[in-house]
Amino acid sequence: MAGKSRVTAGEEQRDALLSLAHSRDRGEADRARAMLLTLSGWTSPLWMAVRMRAKMAANLDSAIGSCRS
């Protein structure tokens, strides 16, 4: 079943994942967001690429901010 996840979740489970996605514990929040993306039909390579771009953008913003100081 390549390309399609077998993961399923009911409405209450999705609501719980959405709540966890806003957790202060970054690891917990990242895992919850990954599950939500999987449930939405995203594949691992796609959401990993999006996450990598977000990290790169955050690092760039941080570097620019430190240059302005």
For each residue, the residues with C-beta under 8 A, 3 or more apart:
1: 4 6
2:
3: 43
4: 1
5: 38 39 41 43
6: 1
7: 35 38 39
8: 39
9: 13 14 17 35 39
10: 13 14
11: 14 15
12: 15 16
13: 9 10 16 17
14: 9 10 11 17 18 36 39
15: 11 12 18 19
16: 12 13 19 20
17: 9 13 14 20 21 32 35 36 39
18: 14 15 21 22 32 36
19: 15 16 22 23 32
20: 16 17 23 28 29 31 32
21: 17 18 29 32 33 36
22: 18 19 29
23: 19 20 26 28 29 32
24: 29
25: 28 29
26: 23 29 30
27: 30 31
28: 20 23 25 31 32
29: 20 21 22 23 24 25 26 32 33
30: 26 27 33 34 51
31: 20 27 28 34 35
32: 17 18 19 20 21 23 28 29 35 36
33: 21 29 30 36 37
34: 30 31 37 38 47
35: 7 9 17 31 32 38 39
36: 14 17 18 21 32 33 39 40
37: 33 34 40 42 47
38: 5 7 34 35 41 42 44 47
39: 5 7 8 9 14 17 35 36
40: 36 37
41: 5 38
42: 37 38 46 47
43: 3 5 46 47
44: 38 47 48
45: 48 49
46: 42 43 49 50
47: 34 37 38 42 43 44 50 51
48: 44 45 51 52
49: 45 46 52 53
50: 46 47 53 54
51: 30 47 48 54 55
52: 48 49 55 56
53: 49 50 56 57
54: 50 51 57 58
55: 51 52 58 59
56: 52 53 59 60
57: 53 54 60 61
58: 54 55 61 62
59: 55 56 62 63
60: 56 57 63 64
61: 57 58 64 65
62: 58 59 65 66
63: 59 60 66 67
64: 60 61 67 68
65: 61 62 68 69
66: 62 63 69
67: 63 64
68: 64 65
69: 65 66
